[in-house]
Amino acid sequence: MRKDSPIQPMVVLTTAFITCAKFHCRSIAAANLHPVSSFPPPARAPPPRGQLLQQRICKVSLHSIAMATAQASEAAANKGLPLGMDATMVDEYASQSKLLQEFVKIPSFGKAWIFNSKDENKSRAVVSISQSDLLGNKRRKFLLNSHISKSASKSVDFQWSPFPTEISGVSAVIPSPSGEKLLLVRNSEDDSPTKLEIWGPCQLENEIHIAKSVHGSLYTDEWFEGISWNQDETFIAYVAEEPPQPKPVFNDYGFKKEGSSEKDCKSWKGQGDWEETWGETYSKKRIPALFVVNISSGQVRSVKGIPRSLSVGQVIWAPSSSYGLVFVGWSSDNGFQETSRKLGIKYCYNRPCALFAAPDPFREETEKPSTEGNKGETTTMIKLTAHLSSAFFPRFSPDGKYLVFVSAKSAVDSGAHNATNSMHRIEWPVDGKLDGSLGIVDVVPIVMCPKDNCFPGLYCFGLLRHPWLTDGRTMILSSVWGSREVILSVNVVSCEVLRVSPQDSDYSWNVLALDKNNILAVSSSLITLPQIYYGIKVSQTESHWEWQEVSTPFPKPSDEISSILAEHKFNILKIPISNPSDKLANGAKLPFEAIFVSHKDSASNPTIVVLHGGPHSVYPSSYSKSLAFLFSQGYNLLVVNYRGSLGFGEEALQSLPGNIGSQDVNDVLTALDFVLNRELIDPSRVAVVGGSHGGFLTTHLIGQAPDTFVAAAARNPVCNLQLMVGTTDIPDWCFVEIYGKDGKKYFSESPSVDDLCQFHQKSPISHISKVKTPTLFLLGAQDLRVPVSNGLQYARALKERGIESKTIVFPEDIHGIDKPQSDFESFLNIGVWFKKHMSK
């Protein structure tokens, strides 16, 4: 997708002028905090939190800064160092990069599949793993096989193959329901055909080459992706890019008319009309369309009757009926007053979608009426969820009686890009006829205000292809519960929801696969590497599982990594709301959470405040290579899941839209006060890091609380909503997060002057005159979500005010900056930047 680049700092200033320890004390009180909706800020007494810190004032002339910057740059150039590298930090770059490489080497788990055998006590597992290849700038993928043996004493034994099998150049791996066949998808990035490989137990059974004139690459993104075997394992339905539309051709005589030879010399293709895409990560995609392939003959047929205005995905096969396929469809009419406009869909569950049914094109052909009286009669596409604004992740129960699906109707109706989910079921007609209206039954409703330690609602990012226990009524899935990822069981008939993963665990758990009634899962924490567990259902009548750790052939991490992880501890803190307003809903008055990671034997380490993006996402307690690297450098971490995060009920989440830049900022400062009051951190050495909306908060905090943070780092930050609204793939996000629910009706591609004023007032750039904190910017030049201009403008504004900053732009990276080399360089520079400013 992207190629990495060397460091290309846009702004590099030095801290050579800051040499005295007194400059390292910061005071929140000096920030004179105020609601960002007021502009300019009214005079206001310092908040109580200011009494927690010493107040010292740093006064440095811009002339001194400029002189120091020029001297440092000249010294670095004379030593032949890379542009922007501080000569005093060379050894730090070397040592940190060596340690970061040790973290990068650690493989991660992907998907898993379990196949049953005739022996009830034996089964076979296949686990996909991946590992970063820094030199190749890619992730290498492997498959690891194991035989599972279960004994009468309820113990389990995994016998792993000695070596994994690398699957190079493979876009997707899809086993058939029986496990007897395997589909490998090989998408091409040029004009060569897409390849579908059908493998049997010992051989390649068929290799199907599909030309670009039939369709483009298959979607393997886990959102539009829908690759599904039928039960007989003779056909595969999938979603692929529609074939390219004709473009105008020109030659020496001007426009080349239809009918002339395609091979005429001295001709070229024009661009034709521009077509909307689904934004971030989909910039090279236009229309996802539905196809079916016969795996024996290799014949491919498109599903007819689907309008181009409908993008399709997540296809599955239906039980016997005239409608053989069920899929999700997203309308492209997302603009003002439902005008034609595709808005960014990555991480945006607020795009309206519905379930549809359509005939299998192969079956439709064989059953086509032959009499003159029936000539021309065909089965057409039908909408299954006409009265629901959102429906996705469809799954049929094993007996075909129920069609179960997840809905993000709260996100669609409110405009928030993500929100609490609900689950529903449709009773599928026994005769397969879908003529009448289908009743939709609520299975898991939206939880508005969860009771203490009770189920906070459903937050579902995916379902297993076969998520069912043997009763055919209970689904197993992963969700979010506060700051933890958990495994849930959902009975779609009784509507009972239970927590399956250990109740008393602060670790995060995710389901990988089911072995009849047993569960293969992965568990980890911020200080513990991912570990596979096998959950054995204790009885058929009770929903209780006993968890056993599974030994794997993965090599242990280095002694240094093992020692670092063992020396740390973490706690999930409940943070009471500071001065809750009576206008808040009850759920928004409940405590939010923060995860505190610290060394077991030291409380005096400097601290990094870590902020997630979204804002409607969450930082779970699961292992993160990047965060582990940061605390390995001798830092505490305070990971704040402020109100508006997932996992705390809908009222808490919906309290943030309309209040960004104030409520979320105050939550972060309240969490900081919480650990300060307990003397868990050194108040004079606190830094902050965040990406996307976390970068929005980072740059807000250094402006609203300018004496609190000694260093900051922002990855693709939202700094100026006024600038962002006209360039982002999600302009509606700007309106909803500024105005709340009313933002949906205000949304327009031509914001008013009043809108633009509101965007400026709630943006970090409105506080830039107060910023003192040295700040590192890491920007992806191909970012469509928060275009690079946002970070560059803010960094340049800091430079003109004489504030030290450093900017690295990754030319081929998008919003996530997740290409292996870019991710490595990004966090290496964060580590060095913080070491430079928190070691004084």
VENDA-V132866 format. One record per residue. NEAR is the number of other ideal C-beta (glycine too) atoms within 12 Angstrom. Layout:
# VENDA-V132866
{{NEAR} {NEAR}}
This chain:
# VENDA-V132866
{{27} {27} {18} {31} {24} {17} {31} {28} {35} {29} {34} {37} {41} {37} {38} {28} {28} {30} {16} {13} {16} {16} {25} {33} {29} {41} {31} {36} {30} {25} {34} {26} {37} {28} {26} {37} {26} {19} {19} {17} {21} {13} {9} {16} {12} {21} {27} {18} {31} {26} {17} {32} {34} {23} {23} {20} {16} {29} {14} {27} {12} {19} {12} {22} {30} {23} {19} {26} {32} {19} {20} {30} {26} {16} {20} {26} {17} {11} {16} {11} {22} {21} {20} {33} {33} {37} {25} {22} {32} {20} {16} {27} {27} {15} {20} {31} {25} {22} {33} {37} {28} {28} {39} {32} {26} {30} {30} {29} {36} {29} {32} {39} {33} {36} {30} {26} {20} {9} {12} {17} {22} {23} {33} {31} {40} {33} {38} {32} {33} {27} {27} {30} {23} {24} {13} {15} {24} {24} {27} {27} {30} {28} {31} {35} {29} {33} {23} {37} {22} {27} {14} {10} {12} {19} {17} {33} {21} {31} {20} {24} {19} {10} {11} {26} {22} {21} {29} {16} {19} {28} {30} {35} {34} {35} {35} {31} {25} {20} {26} {21} {32} {37} {38} {33} {33} {26} {32} {21} {14} {10} {13} {16} {24} {36} {27} {44} {31} {32} {27} {19} {16} {9} {12} {17} {23} {25} {20} {30} {19} {33} {19} {21} {18} {26} {33} {32} {39} {43} {41} {31} {30} {23} {32} {39} {34} {41} {40} {39} {32} {30} {22} {21} {25} {25} {36} {48} {44} {48} {44} {45} {37} {29} {23} {23} {19} {14} {18} {18} {25} {19} {20} {12} {12} {12} {17} {24} {14} {10} {8} {16} {12} {15} {10} {17} {11} {11} {21} {15} {17} {16} {13} {15} {11} {11} {25} {26} {26} {38} {36} {36} {32} {36} {24} {23} {35} {29} {34} {42} {41} {48} {43} {41} {40} {27} {32} {17} {15} {24} {22} {32} {31} {33} {44} {23} {24} {34} {24} {22} {20} {32} {43} {45} {45} {39} {43} {43} {39} {37} {28} {20} {29} {27} {36} {38} {48} {47} {51} {46} {45} {40} {31} {30} {21} {34} {19} {20} {14} {15} {17} {19} {27} {37} {42} {36} {40} {33} {37} {39} {41} {38} {42} {34} {41} {35} {45} {41} {43} {43} {37} {39} {30} {31} {30} {26} {20} {14} {18} {19} {15} {12} {9} {8} {8} {11} {10} {11} {16} {20} {28} {21} {30} {30} {28} {37} {34} {19} {18} {31} {27} {38} {42} {47} {40} {40} {41} {37} {32} {24} {18} {26} {20} {35} {40} {44} {46} {44} {41} {45} {36} {37} {40} {34} {24} {35} {41} {43} {43} {45} {47} {44} {44} {40} {44} {38} {36} {37} {25} {31} {26} {14} {14} {20} {16} {32} {15} {12} {15} {29} {19} {27} {22} {23} {35} {35} {23} {34} {32} {25} {26} {28} {14} {14} {17} {18} {32} {41} {40} {42} {44} {41} {27} {26} {31} {28} {34} {34} {35} {30} {32} {20} {22} {23} {26} {34} {45} {45} {44} {36} {42} {43} {42} {39} {41} {41} {38} {40} {42} {40} {37} {43} {26} {38} {20} {17} {24} {19} {33} {28} {31} {40} {38} {22} {21} {11} {25} {33} {35} {39} {42} {41} {43} {38} {40} {37} {40} {30} {32} {35} {44} {43} {43} {39} {38} {34} {33} {40} {34} {31} {33} {36} {28} {37} {36} {39} {37} {29} {28} {16} {12} {13} {9} {13} {29} {21} {34} {21} {31} {26} {19} {35} {17} {28} {21} {23} {15} {19} {27} {20} {11} {21} {31} {21} {18} {28} {34} {18} {22} {34} {25} {38} {28} {34} {32} {23} {36} {20} {28} {29} {17} {23} {16} {9} {12} {22} {23} {19} {31} {33} {23} {32} {30} {44} {41} {43} {44} {41} {43} {33} {29} {19} {12} {19} {19} {18} {32} {36} {43} {45} {50} {45} {50} {41} {39} {41} {48} {45} {33} {42} {43} {38} {40} {37} {35} {33} {35} {35} {37} {39} {40} {43} {41} {39} {36} {30} {42} {41} {46} {49} {46} {45} {45} {55} {47} {50} {50} {49} {45} {47} {40} {42} {28} {44} {48} {39} {42} {46} {42} {33} {31} {43} {46} {35} {40} {45} {48} {40} {43} {50} {42} {38} {47} {42} {37} {31} {34} {32} {21} {19} {13} {29} {37} {28} {35} {29} {31} {46} {47} {54} {50} {47} {43} {44} {47} {41} {47} {51} {49} {49} {55} {54} {50} {49} {43} {44} {46} {36} {37} {48} {49} {44} {44} {51} {51} {53} {50} {48} {52} {51} {49} {39} {45} {31} {29} {44} {37} {21} {25} {36} {37} {43} {40} {40} {44} {45} {38} {40} {48} {42} {32} {26} {26} {18} {33} {31} {15} {29} {33} {24} {23} {14} {28} {16} {11} {15} {27} {24} {18} {32} {40} {30} {29} {43} {40} {51} {39} {34} {41} {31} {20} {29} {38} {41} {46} {46} {49} {52} {50} {50} {46} {42} {30} {32} {44} {34} {45} {51} {34} {38} {29} {42} {48} {34} {33} {46} {43} {23} {31} {41} {29} {19} {28} {27} {40} {43} {45} {44} {38} {45} {35} {42} {23} {23} {38} {34} {42} {30} {46} {32} {30} {33} {33} {41} {34} {38} {38} {40} {41} {38} {43} {43} {41} {38} {46} {45} {36} {37} {41} {39} {25} {24}}
